[in-house]
Amino acid sequence: MHCPSDNKDGTRWKPAEGAVVGIRGTVRAEGLRQVWPGLLEGLKACGLRYQVSRELAARARLRDDELLDCLALRAECTLDEGAEVILSLGGDGSLLAAVGDLRRDLPVLGLHMGSMGYLTAATPEDLRTCLEELGRQGLMEERRLMLRAVVEGGHPGESLCVDALNDVVITSGLPGRVVRLVTRLDDETLFMMTGDGLIHATPTGSTAYNLGGGGPILDPAMEAIVLTPVMPHSVSVRPIVLSPGARIETEVRSRHGRMLLSADGRLNRPLAEGATVRVERSPRVARLLKRARPGFVGVLRDKLKWNQED
């Protein structure tokens, strides 16, 4: 159960009294121990209960006396069972993994304990304030477009279906070797490309690998798909922003036989010669919980150091 409410800033999500928070992450033991007591106190003050992923408990070496009120220890891939919201401890990679493991679209709150933190909502310093805001009036819920990649062909009987919040990337599995790709957009050939790879990014992922590859920054509230070639041999093959309903199919034609498909940097699946990768909008949606400030502009300014003089 949750209590959504609308205001001029968008939709807020507030957990019901006694709601269960699933806690997971990749933070190291020393980092977790600095925030763990305050985290549990904040959850208790909000009337929230919690369960913890076995992986986090083992990685942080949590003792039994530090888990006295824990409802259950679950595998990360089943942490959404019985939970109403997921709390991810770590950086953006931890949050992407949390979204990727969900079997149903629960809201996810990120506590930034990493290096960049585009997607996370709170830092250890303002954790208590963030939890108080969650329990008192709720946090802003941002619904983000996700991608679905389906791989077919290459080897008989081999197929794959995976969802991604940031990006789906086709790249060479061998350093210094190029890939040869034929990309079609809605059944019409878009380009034939030789280069280092091809990025399919969401607006959320536009500030990740896509940005480093020369792609544009998109407002994450938009619904669009960015297609960004990586180091193409032809300067005329440029990034392109597509409608969210676009269906992109890419055939792999490299001869060296070592290509990879990655989704949010988590999956590195080999692609065989002749394989086809179809990327389109996923029926899933990522529900990210945020504080009202800083917004999109503030995050860009702070993370990309746009507020510093040369």
N, C-alpha and C positions, 0 to 999 in steps of 0.2 A: 504494500500500500504506500502511496505517496500523495502529496498535496500540491498539485501544480497551481500556480497563480500567474496571471498576466499583469504586466505593467508597461509603462512606456519604454522600458529598456529591453523587453522581451519576456520570456517565460522563466519563472523560477521553479526549482524543484526542491521540495522539502520532504524529508523522510517522516513517516509516521512514528509515533512514540513506540519504542521497543523494536524498531527496524534493525535488521542485521546487516552489518558492514563486513564485507569480505576483504581482508587485508593481504596484500601480496607485494612483491617487489624484488629488486636485485641489489638493494643497499647492503653495504658491508656491516659486519657486526658492530664495529665501533660507532658507525654513523647511526645505526638503529637504536643503540643503547642511549644515545644522547636525546632522542625524541620519544622513546617508547613510554616512559612514565607520563609525560605530558599528553601524549596521544591517548592513552587509556583514560586519563582523567577527563580529557575533553570529550571523549565518546560517552563516558558515564554521565557527565554534566548535561549532555544533550539527550539523555535517555536512550542511547543507542547500545545495542549489543554487538558482539563481533566474533568472527571466526578467522582463522589464519591459514595460509597455505603452508603445507608441510615443507616445501622448498625454502620459504623464507625463514621458518622456524629453525631449520637445520643450518642454513647459511649463516644466520645471526646467532646461532647457538643459544636460543632462548631456553631458559630454565623452566621447570614446572611451576615454580613460584611466580614466574612472570606471565604465566598463562592461566592463572587461577579462574578467571571469569570467561575464558575462551570457550565458546560453545562447541567448536569442533576444529580439528586439523584436517584439511582436505588437500588433495592434489590441486595444483594451479588450474588444470583443465576442467575441474569440477567445482571450483570455488563459487561459481554463481548459483550452485544448488543451495536453496534456502536463504540466499542473500537478496537484499533490495538495492544495494549499491556496492561498488568496488572501490577500494582505496588503494592506489598504486604508489609505492614508495620507490623513488629513484629518479631517473631522467625520462626523456621522451621515449627512449627505447623501451623502458619498463612499461610505460603507459600504452604504447603500441602493442606490446605483447599481451597486456591485460585485455585490450579491446579484441585482439585477434583470437584469444582463447574463449571468449564468451560464446555460449550456445544460445543465448537470448540477449536482446539489446538492453542491458542494464546501464544506468548512468555510472560514469567513471570519474572519480576525483583523483587528481595527481598531486602528490607532495613532492616538490622539486628537491632532489638531493643529487642531481647530476651536474652536467657541465653547461647545457644550453637552456633547456626548459621553455620551449615555445608552447608546449601543450599543457604543462602542469599549472595548477591553480594557486598553490601555496608554497611557501618556503618554511623551513623549520622555525624561523623567527616569528612568522605570523600564523603558525598552525593553529594555535588556540583560538585566535580571533576568527580564523576561517571556519573552524568547527562550531564556534558560537553562532556565527552568521548562518551556517547550515541548519542548526537546530532552531534558531529564532525565526528567521524569515526565509530561509532557503537560499540556494545559490543559483546563479544564472545557468540555464541548461542550453547548450549549443548543440544542435543536431548537425552532424557533418556527413557529407556524402562519402561513400566508400566505393571501391572498385572490386569487381569480380573478374578473375583470370581463369580461363579454362584452356588447358593444353590438350591437344589431340594429335595423333599421328606420331611419326618418328619410329616407334616400335609398336608392333601389334599388341593390342590389349592395354597399352599404357595411356592413362589419362590422369588429369589433375584438375581440381577446382579449389580455388583459394580466394579469400577476401583480403583486402588491404585498405587501411585508412590513409596512408601516405602515398605509396607508389608501388607500381609493378615494373620491374626492370628486366630487360633482356640484355645480356652482356656476354663477352667472351670469357671462357673459363681458363684461358691461357694468357699470361702477361705478354703484351706486345702483339697479339694476334687480333685481327679485325673480325667482325661479323658481317655477313651479307644478308640483308633482309628485304623482303617485299611486303609492304604495308598497304592494306586496303581499308578504306573508310566506307562503311555502309555498302559493301560489295563492289566498290569502285576503286581501282588502283590509285593510291595517293602518291607514293614514291617507292623507288628502289634505292636502297642505301647501302653503302659500305662505310663502316666506321666502328667505333668502340661499343656502341650499344644504343638502346632506345628506352627512354623513360616515359611511363604513363603515370601522371601525377594528378592527385586531387588538389583542390584549392588548399586544403590543410597541408598537403605534402609539397606545395609549391615553394616553401622556404627550406626544404630539405635538399636531397640530391638534385632535384630539378633546378634549384637556384645555383648550385655549383656548376651544373651543366650548361648554364647560360639561359635557362628558361625564365619566364616572367613570374613575378610575385602576384598572387591573386588573393583577394579578400576571402577568408575562409567561410564567410557566410554565403558566398556564391555557390552556384551549382554548375560545374563545368569540368572538363577533362583536359589536361595539358599534355601534349605529345611533344617531347623534347629529344631530338637526336643527340647522341653523345659523340663529339668529335667526328662529324661526318666528313668524308673526303671531298664532298661537293659543298661549296659555300652556299649554294642555293637551297639546300635542305635545311629549313629553319624550324624553330619551335612554332607550334600552332595551338590555339585554344579552341576547343570543340564544345559542342552542346553536350549536356549531361546524358542525352539519349543516344549519343554516337556509339556505333559498334565498330571496334577496331580489330582487324585480323592481321597478324604478321606471320609470314612463312619464313622459317629459318633455312638459309641456303649456304651456310658456311661449310667449307670443305674439311677443316681440321677436326670437326666432330666434337669440339669441347665448348659448348655454350651453356649458359646458366640462366635460370629464371629466379628472381628474388621478389619477395613480397614483404614490404616494410623492413627489409634487411634481415628478416628472420629465416626465410626459406631460401635455400640455394639448391634448386632442382636442376639436374642436367637436362639439356634439351638435345635431342638427336636431330641429325640432318633430316629435313623435310617436315619437322614438327610445325604445327600451327598454334599460335597463342592468340586467343580471342579475349579482348578486354572490353568490358562495358560496365555500366553502373550496377552496383550490387543492390539486391533487395534489402540488405542490411543497412543500418544507419548507426553511426557512432554518437553516443550521447555523452558529451563532455560537460562536467560541472566547472564553472568558473566564478570568480568574483567579478563584480561590475567593473572594477578598475584594477590593473590597466587593461584597456581594450586592445583591439588589433593594432591601432596606430602606436599606442604606448609600448606594446611588446616589440614591434619592429624598431622603433626608435632606440629602445634600451638594448635589445639583443644585437642589433647591427651597428650600434654605436653611432647612430646618425645625429646624436645630440652633442658630439664632440667636434671641436674645431680642428682643422688640419694643422 
